[in-house]
């Protein structure tokens, strides 16, 4: 995940990048944002992309900070959201230590902590904690390891012939692939991407100093994971993890 990649996809962002805000089946992210929203508070959208969350955030908060390391993303925001007068864009590489001039009441971070490198993920978590006010709230969404496994099992159940054909091909994974798998690094469109265990999320946020941690699912329709979904296929649905946590 680098600046060149994100700058390149910026023009077709909503076609190439999964839109969480539109795909959240139960609207849980919106409801959790509403819980902490206030016209007296500030919020930072950490890794904001092209600003899909800004129309929701702008009316609910005093000031919204759109933070991303892609300058092309921020240009899209400045072009598309001129009517939102309380938006401030900041071009920041979150994988490098950063301290804002002001701290934020709330931080939203939706599928932005995806880096395969642990050292970079640690810096992002540290930046979030450092720039959040005392007793401020973090709303975090990340890919789920458990969901990937469950989705694969569901695919096999729906497509037994495809599974039978795949077993005829003998494949070996490399040592790097094995190590990545143990650490929750799985490819999304060929890009190594960090996926999280529920318990891992809890301990990670605790280690960084967060408290009052609650975790739930952001569920998506099956057609986000499987082509030609059988009409009979219902829940449980594929999901990302959503976390609410408070800075001590």
FENDA-V508146 format. One record per residue. N is the residue number from 1. SS is DSSP state (h for helix, s for strand, l for the rest). OMEGA is omega as a letter, one per 40 degrees, with the letter a starting at -180 (none if undefined). Layout:
# FENDA-V508146
n: <N | N>
ss: <SS | SS>
omega: <OMEGA | OMEGA>
This chain:
# FENDA-V508146
n: <1 | 2 | 3 | 4 | 5 | 6 | 7 | 8 | 9 | 10 | 11 | 12 | 13 | 14 | 15 | 16 | 17 | 18 | 19 | 20 | 21 | 22 | 23 | 24 | 25 | 26 | 27 | 28 | 29 | 30 | 31 | 32 | 33 | 34 | 35 | 36 | 37 | 38 | 39 | 40 | 41 | 42 | 43 | 44 | 45 | 46 | 47 | 48 | 49 | 50 | 51 | 52 | 53 | 54 | 55 | 56 | 57 | 58 | 59 | 60 | 61 | 62 | 63 | 64 | 65 | 66 | 67 | 68 | 69 | 70 | 71 | 72 | 73 | 74 | 75 | 76 | 77 | 78 | 79 | 80 | 81 | 82 | 83 | 84 | 85 | 86 | 87 | 88 | 89 | 90 | 91 | 92 | 93 | 94 | 95 | 96 | 97 | 98 | 99 | 100 | 101 | 102 | 103 | 104 | 105 | 106 | 107 | 108 | 109 | 110 | 111 | 112 | 113 | 114 | 115 | 116 | 117 | 118 | 119 | 120 | 121 | 122 | 123 | 124 | 125 | 126 | 127 | 128 | 129 | 130 | 131 | 132 | 133 | 134 | 135 | 136 | 137 | 138 | 139 | 140 | 141 | 142 | 143 | 144 | 145 | 146 | 147 | 148 | 149 | 150 | 151 | 152 | 153 | 154 | 155 | 156 | 157 | 158 | 159 | 160 | 161 | 162 | 163 | 164 | 165 | 166 | 167 | 168 | 169 | 170 | 171 | 172 | 173 | 174 | 175 | 176 | 177 | 178 | 179 | 180 | 181 | 182 | 183 | 184 | 185 | 186 | 187 | 188 | 189 | 190 | 191 | 192 | 193 | 194 | 195 | 196 | 197 | 198 | 199 | 200 | 201 | 202 | 203 | 204 | 205 | 206 | 207 | 208 | 209 | 210 | 211 | 212 | 213 | 214 | 215 | 216 | 217 | 218 | 219 | 220 | 221 | 222 | 223 | 224 | 225 | 226 | 227 | 228 | 229 | 230 | 231 | 232 | 233 | 234 | 235 | 236 | 237 | 238 | 239 | 240 | 241 | 242 | 243 | 244 | 245 | 246 | 247 | 248>
ss: <l | l | h | h | h | h | h | h | h | h | h | h | h | h | h | h | l | l | l | h | h | h | h | l | l | l | l | h | h | h | h | h | h | h | h | h | l | s | s | s | s | s | s | s | s | s | l | l | l | l | l | l | l | h | h | h | h | h | l | l | s | s | s | s | s | s | s | s | l | l | h | h | h | h | h | h | h | h | h | h | l | l | l | l | l | l | s | s | s | s | s | l | l | l | l | l | l | l | l | l | l | l | l | s | s | s | s | s | s | s | l | l | l | l | l | l | l | h | h | h | h | h | h | h | h | h | h | h | h | h | l | s | s | s | s | s | s | s | s | s | s | s | s | s | h | h | h | h | h | h | h | h | h | h | h | h | h | h | l | h | h | h | h | h | h | h | l | l | l | l | l | l | l | l | h | h | h | h | h | h | h | h | l | l | s | s | s | s | l | l | s | s | s | s | l | s | l | h | h | h | h | h | h | h | h | h | h | l | l | s | s | s | s | s | s | s | s | s | s | l | l | h | h | h | l | l | l | l | l | l | l | l | l | l | l | l | l | l | s | s | s | s | s | s | s | s | s | l>
omega: <a | a | a | i | a | i | a | a | a | a | a | a | a | i | a | a | a | a | a | a | i | a | i | a | a | i | a | a | i | a | i | i | a | a | a | a | i | i | i | a | i | i | i | i | a | a | a | a | a | i | a | a | a | i | i | a | a | a | a | a | i | a | i | i | i | a | a | i | i | i | i | i | a | i | i | i | a | i | a | a | a | a | i | a | a | i | i | a | i | i | a | i | a | i | i | a | a | i | a | i | i | i | a | i | a | i | i | a | a | i | i | i | a | a | i | a | a | a | i | i | i | i | i | i | i | i | i | a | a | a | i | i | i | a | i | a | i | i | a | i | a | i | a | i | a | a | i | i | a | i | i | i | i | i | a | i | a | a | a | i | i | i | i | i | a | a | i | i | i | i | i | i | a | i | i | i | i | i | i | a | i | a | i | i | a | a | i | a | i | a | i | a | i | i | a | i | i | a | i | i | a | a | i | a | i | i | a | i | i | i | a | a | i | a | i | a | i | a | i | i | a | a | i | a | a | i | i | a | i | a | a | a | i | i | e | a | i | a | i | i | i | a | i | i | a | i | a | none>
